[in-house]
């Protein structure tokens, strides 16, 4: 089948799909820092591209990083209208007795869901986490099932949750890569609730507790997300920062102190902002080309992308990129909006560094009888000579 194509040079960045070590070697950029941590990942938030990683898919205990999933599900249920921030949540004895970090809610009292959400995110309250889990699913075990289902939806293949808090369990684990995926969903799906993650303290029951994310005090560009610590997990942190319209997500598992997790995470963020850049190549829904349609009520169909094509790469490499679009000339009606009708490729030299499907931006119904018969004849001869 013949494919019509066109290509143009781009002065835009491309998605990094080589390993960081390979890129560093090819582009003569400094190697990524080696962190004193069990595992770590640096992700460009807009593209989801992993810029730096070490043991990024190793399954490890996530400690209170688990509460990112607990809070994500709570805000998801709020957006669905299943629960509301003004809901009065009755504190069970199970929630009240849960050990570890606490919001200090009292058994038998009622607390608004909104306050509990702050207690989870800012104070890392295990008691608040269990109370919310029970309010949403009836029991913490049922909520853990929701957590695992949601993890599957987000592509968190290396994660499994047994509770809403992150308290140790042999079957409770996650990965640095999965936590970066989860953080990305939290940031982009619900910006209003994401603002909670930047709050430095929360007062409840006359007890003011600070956010344990030290980077909120040290780096004004950091606006979240969550710390975690158990003896088994070590000190963990998921952090995100924005500089010059570029957002990065850094995840660190298993450092040896509160100070170390902040310092090691800062190394990742500093490296990423110094040596990488990110821009949007094409926006979703924007018409990029038109393709001919056979046997249709319309002769042309508009083509674009289902998602933004956002690309990241080492600084200074923009001039080396070229993009091409391939369009299938034998598109036969009916065609539904969203059907794949071609492809966009971004290359550096001969290597494809990013590709995305072109989709139909509109429906094209079948044409009348005469149009269909005439195009059938044209297609027959077209096939003979092509």
C-alpha positions as CSV (number, residue, x, y, z in Angstrom):
1,X,0.0,0.0,0.0
2,X,1.4,3.4,-0.9
3,X,1.8,5.9,1.8
4,X,1.9,9.7,1.3
5,X,4.4,11.5,3.4
6,X,5.8,14.9,4.0
7,X,8.6,16.0,6.3
8,X,9.9,19.3,7.8
9,X,12.7,20.3,10.0
10,X,11.8,21.2,13.6
11,X,13.4,23.4,16.1
12,X,11.8,21.6,19.0
13,X,13.0,19.0,21.5
14,X,12.4,15.2,21.0
15,X,11.6,12.5,23.5
16,X,14.6,10.9,25.1
17,X,14.3,7.1,24.6
18,X,18.0,6.2,24.7
19,X,19.3,5.4,28.2
20,X,20.7,8.5,30.1
21,X,24.2,7.0,30.0
22,X,24.0,6.6,26.2
23,X,22.7,10.2,25.8
24,X,25.4,11.5,28.0
25,X,28.0,9.8,26.0
26,X,26.6,10.9,22.6
27,X,25.9,14.5,23.6
28,X,29.0,15.0,25.8
29,X,26.8,16.0,28.7
30,X,27.8,15.3,32.3
31,X,26.7,11.9,33.6
32,X,23.8,11.8,35.9
33,X,24.5,12.0,39.7
34,X,24.8,8.7,41.6
35,X,22.6,8.9,44.6
36,X,22.9,7.3,48.0
37,X,19.5,5.6,47.7
38,X,18.2,2.2,46.9
39,X,16.3,3.4,43.8
40,X,15.4,6.7,42.1
41,X,13.8,8.2,39.1
42,X,13.7,11.6,37.5
43,X,10.8,12.1,35.2
44,X,9.7,15.0,32.9
45,X,6.2,15.5,34.0
46,X,4.7,16.8,30.7
47,X,6.0,13.9,28.6
48,X,6.3,11.2,31.1
49,X,9.9,10.6,29.9
50,X,12.3,9.2,32.4
51,X,15.5,11.3,32.2
52,X,17.5,9.5,35.0
53,X,16.9,6.2,36.8
54,X,18.5,3.6,38.9
55,X,16.6,0.5,39.9
56,X,13.5,2.4,38.9
57,X,11.4,-0.8,38.5
58,X,12.7,-2.6,41.7
59,X,9.8,-3.4,44.0
60,X,10.4,-1.8,47.4
61,X,8.4,-0.9,50.5
62,X,7.0,2.6,49.8
63,X,6.1,3.5,53.4
64,X,3.9,6.7,53.5
65,X,4.4,7.3,49.8
66,X,1.4,4.9,49.8
67,X,-0.7,7.9,50.9
68,X,-0.3,9.4,47.4
69,X,-2.6,6.6,46.2
70,X,-5.0,7.0,49.1
71,X,-5.3,10.7,48.5
72,X,-5.5,10.2,44.7
73,X,-8.5,7.9,45.0
74,X,-10.2,10.2,47.5
75,X,-9.9,13.2,45.1
76,X,-11.0,11.0,42.2
77,X,-14.1,10.0,44.1
78,X,-14.7,13.7,44.9
79,X,-14.5,14.6,41.2
80,X,-16.9,11.7,40.3
81,X,-19.4,13.1,42.8
82,X,-19.4,9.9,44.9
83,X,-18.2,11.8,48.1
84,X,-17.8,15.4,49.0
85,X,-15.2,17.4,51.0
86,X,-17.9,18.5,53.4
87,X,-18.8,14.8,54.2
88,X,-18.8,14.1,58.0
89,X,-16.6,11.0,58.4
90,X,-17.0,9.1,61.7
91,X,-13.7,7.9,63.1
92,X,-13.7,4.2,63.9
93,X,-11.7,2.6,66.6
94,X,-9.6,0.9,63.9
95,X,-8.6,4.2,62.4
96,X,-8.0,5.7,65.9
97,X,-5.8,2.8,66.9
98,X,-3.7,2.8,63.7
99,X,0.0,3.3,64.8
100,X,2.7,5.5,63.2
101,X,2.3,9.1,62.2
102,X,-1.0,10.6,63.2
103,X,-3.4,13.5,62.6
104,X,-4.7,12.9,66.2
105,X,-8.4,12.4,65.4
106,X,-10.5,10.9,68.2
107,X,-12.6,7.7,68.1
108,X,-16.3,8.3,67.6
109,X,-15.9,11.9,66.5
110,X,-16.8,13.2,63.1
111,X,-14.3,15.0,60.9
112,X,-14.9,16.5,57.4
113,X,-13.4,14.6,54.5
114,X,-11.6,17.9,53.5
115,X,-9.8,18.1,56.8
116,X,-8.9,14.4,56.6
117,X,-7.4,14.9,53.2
118,X,-5.2,17.7,54.6
119,X,-4.2,15.4,57.4
120,X,-3.2,12.6,55.0
121,X,-1.2,14.9,52.6
122,X,0.4,17.3,55.0
123,X,0.6,15.5,58.4
124,X,0.9,12.0,56.8
125,X,-1.7,10.8,59.2
126,X,-2.2,7.0,59.3
127,X,-5.4,7.5,61.3
128,X,-6.8,9.9,58.7
129,X,-5.8,7.5,55.9
130,X,-7.8,4.6,57.4
131,X,-10.8,6.9,58.2
132,X,-10.9,8.0,54.6
133,X,-10.5,4.4,53.3
134,X,-13.3,3.2,55.4
135,X,-15.5,6.1,54.4
136,X,-15.0,5.4,50.7
137,X,-15.0,1.6,50.6
138,X,-16.4,0.4,53.9
139,X,-13.2,-1.3,55.1
140,X,-9.5,-0.8,54.6
141,X,-9.3,-4.2,52.9
142,X,-11.9,-3.2,50.3
143,X,-10.1,0.1,49.8
144,X,-6.8,-1.8,49.2
145,X,-8.6,-3.6,46.3
146,X,-9.6,-0.2,44.9
147,X,-5.9,0.9,45.2
148,X,-4.8,-2.1,43.2
149,X,-7.4,-1.6,40.5
150,X,-6.4,2.1,40.2
151,X,-2.8,1.1,40.0
152,X,-3.6,-1.1,37.1
153,X,-5.4,1.7,35.4
154,X,-2.4,4.0,35.8
155,X,0.0,1.4,34.5
156,X,1.7,0.9,37.9
157,X,2.6,-2.7,37.0
158,X,5.2,-3.0,39.8
159,X,2.9,-2.0,42.7
160,X,0.7,-3.9,45.1
161,X,-1.1,-2.4,48.1
162,X,-2.4,-4.1,51.2
163,X,-3.4,-1.0,53.2
164,X,-4.0,2.7,52.9
165,X,-1.1,3.9,55.1
166,X,2.1,2.1,53.9
167,X,2.6,0.3,57.2
168,X,4.9,-2.7,56.5
169,X,3.5,-5.8,54.8
170,X,5.4,-8.4,52.7
171,X,2.8,-8.0,49.9
172,X,2.8,-4.2,50.0
173,X,5.3,-2.7,47.5
174,X,5.8,-0.2,44.8
175,X,8.6,1.2,42.5
176,X,10.2,4.6,41.9
177,X,8.9,4.5,38.4
178,X,5.3,3.7,39.5
179,X,5.4,6.5,42.1
180,X,6.5,9.0,39.4
181,X,3.5,7.8,37.3
182,X,1.1,8.3,40.2
183,X,2.6,11.8,41.0
184,X,2.1,12.8,37.3
185,X,-1.6,11.8,37.5
186,X,-2.1,13.7,40.7
187,X,-0.5,16.9,39.3
188,X,-2.3,17.0,36.0
189,X,-5.7,15.4,36.7
190,X,-6.7,17.6,39.6
191,X,-4.7,20.8,40.0
192,X,-7.0,22.2,42.6
193,X,-6.3,19.4,45.1
194,X,-2.7,19.3,44.1
195,X,-2.3,22.7,45.7
196,X,-2.6,20.9,49.1
197,X,0.7,19.2,48.6
198,X,2.6,22.6,48.7
199,X,1.2,23.6,52.1
200,X,3.9,23.7,54.8
201,X,1.8,22.9,57.8
202,X,-1.7,22.0,59.0
203,X,-3.4,22.7,62.4
204,X,-5.8,20.1,63.8
205,X,-7.0,19.6,67.3
206,X,-4.7,22.4,68.4
207,X,-1.7,20.5,67.1
208,X,0.2,22.1,64.3
209,X,2.3,19.7,62.3
210,X,4.8,20.6,59.6
211,X,4.9,19.0,56.2
212,X,7.9,16.7,56.3
213,X,9.0,17.6,52.7
214,X,12.0,19.8,53.6
215,X,12.4,20.9,50.0
216,X,9.2,23.1,50.4
217,X,11.4,25.3,52.6
218,X,14.7,25.0,50.7
219,X,13.6,25.4,47.1
220,X,10.8,27.8,46.2
221,X,10.2,25.9,42.9
222,X,9.1,22.7,44.7
223,X,5.4,22.4,45.2
224,X,4.9,18.8,46.4
225,X,4.5,15.9,46.9
226,X,5.1,13.4,49.8
227,X,7.6,11.8,52.2
228,X,7.7,8.3,53.6
229,X,9.7,6.5,56.3
230,X,9.7,3.1,58.0
231,X,12.7,1.1,59.3
232,X,12.1,-1.3,56.4
233,X,11.8,1.3,53.6
234,X,14.3,3.9,54.8
235,X,13.6,7.6,54.0
236,X,11.7,8.1,50.8
237,X,10.5,11.2,48.9
238,X,8.4,12.1,45.8
239,X,9.0,15.7,44.9
240,X,8.0,18.0,42.0
241,X,9.2,21.4,40.9
242,X,8.6,23.9,38.1
243,X,11.3,26.1,36.5
244,X,10.9,28.0,33.3
245,X,7.6,26.2,32.5
246,X,9.3,22.8,32.8
247,X,8.1,20.5,35.5
248,X,10.1,17.6,36.8
249,X,9.2,14.7,39.2
250,X,11.9,13.2,41.4
251,X,11.4,10.0,43.3
252,X,13.9,8.6,45.8
253,X,13.6,5.4,47.8
254,X,15.7,4.2,50.7
255,X,18.0,7.0,51.8
256,X,19.4,6.9,55.4
257,X,18.0,10.1,56.9
258,X,15.5,12.9,56.5
259,X,18.2,15.3,55.5
260,X,19.7,12.8,53.0
261,X,16.4,12.2,51.2
262,X,16.0,15.9,50.7
263,X,19.6,16.4,49.5
264,X,19.6,13.4,47.2
265,X,16.3,14.5,45.6
266,X,17.6,18.0,45.1
267,X,20.6,16.6,43.2
268,X,18.2,15.0,40.7
269,X,16.1,18.1,40.3
270,X,19.2,20.3,39.8
271,X,20.6,18.0,37.2
272,X,17.4,17.7,35.3
273,X,16.7,21.5,35.1
274,X,20.4,22.2,34.2
275,X,20.8,19.8,31.4
276,X,17.3,19.0,29.9
277,X,14.5,21.0,28.3
278,X,10.9,20.2,27.4
279,X,8.4,21.7,25.0
280,X,5.1,20.7,23.4
281,X,5.6,19.6,19.8
282,X,1.9,19.4,18.8
283,X,-1.2,19.9,20.8
284,X,-4.0,17.4,20.9
285,X,-6.9,18.1,18.7
286,X,-5.0,20.5,16.5
287,X,-5.4,19.9,12.7
288,X,-2.0,18.9,11.4
289,X,-3.0,17.6,8.0
290,X,-5.8,16.5,5.8
291,X,-6.1,13.1,4.1
292,X,-8.2,12.0,1.1
293,X,-11.2,9.7,1.8
294,X,-12.7,7.2,-0.6
295,X,-16.4,6.4,-0.8
296,X,-17.2,9.2,1.7
297,X,-19.7,12.0,2.0
298,X,-16.6,14.2,2.4
299,X,-13.5,14.1,0.2
300,X,-11.1,15.0,2.9
301,X,-10.7,14.2,6.6
302,X,-8.8,16.3,9.2
303,X,-6.0,14.6,11.1
304,X,-4.4,15.4,14.4
305,X,-3.2,13.8,17.7
306,X,-5.2,12.3,20.6
307,X,-2.7,13.6,23.1
308,X,-0.2,16.4,23.2
309,X,3.1,15.4,21.7
310,X,5.5,16.7,24.3
311,X,9.2,16.0,23.9
312,X,12.3,16.2,26.1
313,X,16.0,16.0,25.4
314,X,19.4,17.4,26.4
315,X,19.7,21.1,25.9
316,X,21.3,22.2,22.6
317,X,20.0,19.4,20.5
318,X,16.9,21.0,19.0
319,X,18.6,21.8,15.7
320,X,19.1,18.1,15.0
321,X,15.4,17.1,14.8
322,X,13.2,16.4,11.8
323,X,9.6,15.4,11.7
324,X,7.6,13.6,9.1
325,X,3.9,12.6,8.8
326,X,2.7,9.5,7.0
327,X,-0.8,9.3,5.8
328,X,-2.7,6.3,4.4
329,X,-4.1,7.3,1.1
330,X,-6.7,4.5,1.0
331,X,-9.0,5.6,3.8
332,X,-12.4,4.3,3.0
333,X,-15.6,5.7,4.7
334,X,-17.2,5.3,7.1
335,X,-14.4,6.7,9.4
336,X,-15.1,7.5,13.0
337,X,-13.5,10.3,15.0
338,X,-10.5,8.9,16.8
339,X,-9.7,6.2,14.2
340,X,-5.9,5.9,13.4
341,X,-5.2,7.2,9.9
342,X,-1.5,7.9,9.9
343,X,1.6,8.5,12.0
344,X,3.9,11.3,13.1
345,X,7.6,10.5,13.6
346,X,10.3,12.7,15.1
347,X,13.9,11.7,14.2
348,X,17.4,12.5,15.1
349,X,19.4,11.4,12.1
350,X,18.1,8.0,11.2
351,X,16.8,7.2,14.7
352,X,13.1,7.6,15.5
353,X,13.0,9.2,19.0
354,X,9.3,9.7,19.1
355,X,6.3,8.5,17.2
356,X,2.5,9.0,17.7
357,X,-0.6,8.0,15.8
358,X,-2.5,10.5,13.7
359,X,-6.2,10.2,14.3
360,X,-9.3,11.4,12.6
361,X,-10.6,14.6,14.1
362,X,-14.1,14.1,12.6
363,X,-16.5,11.5,11.4
364,X,-16.9,10.9,7.7
365,X,-20.0,9.0,6.7
366,X,-20.4,6.8,3.6
367,X,-21.2,8.8,0.5
368,X,-24.1,8.2,-1.8
369,X,-24.5,5.2,-4.1
370,X,-22.9,6.9,-7.1
371,X,-19.9,8.1,-5.0
372,X,-19.3,4.6,-3.7
373,X,-19.5,3.0,-7.2
374,X,-17.3,5.6,-8.8
375,X,-14.7,5.4,-6.1
376,X,-14.7,1.6,-6.3
377,X,-13.9,1.9,-10.0
378,X,-11.1,4.4,-9.3
379,X,-9.7,2.2,-6.5
380,X,-9.6,-0.8,-8.9
381,X,-7.5,1.1,-11.4
382,X,-5.5,2.8,-8.7
383,X,-4.5,-0.6,-7.4
384,X,-3.5,-1.8,-10.9
385,X,-1.0,1.1,-11.4
386,X,0.2,1.4,-7.9
